[in-house]
Structure formats: C-alpha cells, structure tokens
Amino acid sequence: MTSADDKDYGLSTLAVRAGHVRTNEQEQSEPIFLSSSFTFDSAAQAAARFSGEEIGNIYSRFSNPTVRIFQDRLAAMEGGESCVATASGMSAILATCMSLLRSGDHIVSSSGVFGTTVNLFNKILSRFGLETSFVPLTDYAAWERAIGPRTRMLYLETPSNPLTEVADVARLSELARKHDCLLVVDNCFCTPALQKPLSQGADIIIHSATKYLDGQGRCVGGAVVGDQQRVGEEVQAFLRTAGPTMSAFNAWVFLKGLETLQLRMRAHSDNALALADWLQHQPGVTRVNYPGLASHPQHELATRQQSAYGGIVSFEVDGGREQAWRVIDGVRLISITANLGDLKTTITHPASTTHGRISAQEREDCGVGENLIRLSVGIEDLADLQADLGRALRPA
Ligand SMILES: *Cc1c(COP(=O)(O)O)cnc(C)c1O
C-alpha cells in the first residue's frame, strides 16, 4: 500500500495496512529491522546518502525501516502529512518545542495537562527562555487574554487528565489562527480511533505511544504528527541531531498495537461508560468525571467531537487522602499503577503520584484534590470490576 492510496481507505484498513511496503522476502507481517546502521554499495553512494542527494537509510538515529512503518501508519490514521516517532511522549513534547519555538517565545497551555508536561514547561524550557502561562482548559476568554505578542503556541490535552474536561478544538484553532499561533493537541486519551484534532484545525498532534497506541503496557514511546515542513523537516532534524528517537523494537510493538486500536478503544469506552454510570450510585462517591455521562459539563461537545468517550474515569470520595488511599488499597483485581491505556484496569491517586511533583497551588489550579481517584478502565468483565470496586468502596 503506498501513501498515495491512504486517503481512500477507512481507519480500520489503515490501522492494519498503512505504511508497510513488502520487502523482497514477501513477508505478511511487518519486519523488525534491528540494525543500528545500514550499508552502502560504494563510497560514492555513502557520500550521496550523507549529502541528501540520494534518499535512503544511513543510521537508526536518522531513520529505520520499522520505525518508518509506524510513523507512516500513525500519520495516515491521524490524517497528517508526516509523523516522527520519539523515545517517549515527553520527548515528543520536548522535540516539538525545541524545533518550532525560539528563545523569547511564549506558550499558553491548559492547566490540566499531564503533570510532567507542566514541569517540562516550568522547570526546563523556562531556563532556555520559553515562558508558559496556564489557563483553565474550557475558559476561552482566559485563553485569549493570556495570548500576547510573543505567544507562538497554544497547548492542550482533551479530554484532560485526570478530570476528563473536554475543550472545543475547532474553537481554539480559530483563536490560534487569529493570533498566528500553533495549536498543539496531546491526543493521548482519545487516539485517532476516537478523535482527529488535525481535521478540527489543530496543527500538531502529540502522542505518548506508551498508553493506548501500545495498549498492553509494554513499551515507552511517543510521536509527533503534523505537516511535512514542521514535522517532517524541522522536528525530524531536531531528533536526528539531539537523539531521542524510537527504537525499532518498540516501533514494531506499537505497530501491532495500532492494528487493534479501534477494537480496543471501543471496548475501553463501553466498559468505562458502564462503570462511570454505576459509580455515580455507589455510597461514598461524591462525584464522577466522565465525558459520556449526561452530568458532565461538556457532554454535548464530547458527543460532537469524539466518536466515543474513552477509557479514563475519575471520581471523588467523601473525605480526603486517607479515604482515597483506603479505596485504592481495597482493590484486589485492579492494578495499583500510575500508567494508563492498558487492557488491564489501573487505579491511581493523582495528587500523590502523577500530579505529586507539581506544587499544591498548581494542583489546586487544575482541580486535582486529595479525594480524587483515577481509573484507566480496561477490558475485563464489567461485573468483576464492579465487584472489586464495590468491595473497596464499602465503609470500613
Ligand atoms: C503519559 C503521558 C505523557 C508522557 O508520555 P511518556 O510516554 O510517559 O513520556 C504525555 N501526555 C499525556 C496525556 C500522558 O498521559
């Protein structure tokens, strides 16, 4: 299948076929090229490859055939011209900022982004002259007020972690156009199986492939998707030189993950909706956050913007940290781990884990209370998940 054909195929077809051009071995499954470097027919060919006169593999920091299949497949699924794979989700964000911004530029980010992303902006990029302002994800007037003459990038996650707030991507893309900023969307929670922000006006998509793209909790990786100039040239040039590239082995695992992405996202979403609805009626649960619930403040927007609501549910219990920890310690089936996007259901206390290294003020700004618990709902039997949580929620 050549990339020229991609636009004619549906997402399920792209997920299992895009990007793979068979080698002379006529393999049916995508091959892993575990080779750090590639050979040349002659010194002249080596020179031509290095000068860029001839396109081809040189070294796996620059390009690798297995990584390329993953990149081409994810680009096709997101509807982007180009994708570059990275060693982790964080290095995808770092590579995007280092490639597309300059010292003195300003970022406006939603305050509810992944905790490490807040630290990357505030503690590392700030030392290189990049300043970041944080605004509530769904306060569009606050976004506009925060934009100044040096603002070059608007950055967000939707739905947000762990509160599952949903932002109107098309509306923010109009704001980005008006002020000549890039709109960068971390599409980790929905993946292209549930929403395609590029089609709603986003410029750049960030992925932590560690989560749903893998889907089985095996490898750490990331990706940046967007247009050929910014991603294919500029982000790629940064990665090739600075080095946080994806390994061929991990790319192969993620490729296999992409093949079942739609089936898994549908199963995660079905289980999460049923569990969120059930949680609303459990004693000791004071609030449930899930975009699929009619009680969610952006339920209507989520229904319009996404094809399903995803696997992340968070809820508050009556009390504080002690009560939240008691519920977490009470589960027997569900795994206590901070990772998400796994087929196995996971449970975590954001305030002391994923959001533990940001300040108490930053936690308050993004609404992560001590009584909040996050679930990444897997594909186990719903009745078993209900029994496990039901037991954990029973008063001591
Ligand atoms: C996990 C995560 C990241 C960071 O990805 P890593 O692969 O852990 O580096 C970024 N954004 C979101 C929304 C995440 O959940």
The ligand as an SDF file (V2000), in Angstrom:
LIG
                    3D

 15 15  0  0  0  0  0  0  0  0999 V2000
    1.9200    9.6950   29.8080 C   0  0  0  0  0  0  0  0  0  0  0  0
    1.5720   10.9460   29.1490 C   0  0  0  0  0  0  0  0  0  0  0  0
    2.5540   11.7690   28.5870 C   0  0  0  0  0  0  0  0  0  0  0  0
    4.0290   11.4230   28.6710 C   0  0  0  0  0  0  0  0  0  0  0  0
    4.3350   10.2670   27.9470 O   0  0  0  0  0  0  0  0  0  0  0  0
    5.5610    9.2850   28.3070 P   0  0  0  0  0  0  0  0  0  0  0  0
    5.4610    8.2580   27.2410 O   0  0  0  0  0  0  0  0  0  0  0  0
    5.3360    8.7690   29.6830 O   0  0  0  0  0  0  0  0  0  0  0  0
    6.7970   10.0970   28.2200 O   0  0  0  0  0  0  0  0  0  0  0  0
    2.1500   12.9140   27.9410 C   0  0  0  0  0  0  0  0  0  0  0  0
    0.8510   13.2580   27.8700 N   0  0  0  0  0  0  0  0  0  0  0  0
   -0.1230   12.5040   28.4200 C   0  0  0  0  0  0  0  0  0  0  0  0
   -1.5430   12.9370   28.3080 C   0  0  0  0  0  0  0  0  0  0  0  0
    0.2040   11.3230   29.0820 C   0  0  0  0  0  0  0  0  0  0  0  0
   -0.7630   10.5880   29.6350 O   0  0  0  0  0  0  0  0  0  0  0  0
  1  2  1  0
  2  3  1  0
  2 14  2  0
  3  4  1  0
  3 10  2  0
  4  5  1  0
  5  6  1  0
  6  7  2  0
  6  8  1  0
  6  9  1  0
 10 11  1  0
 11 12  2  0
 12 13  1  0
 12 14  1  0
 14 15  1  0
M  END
$$$$
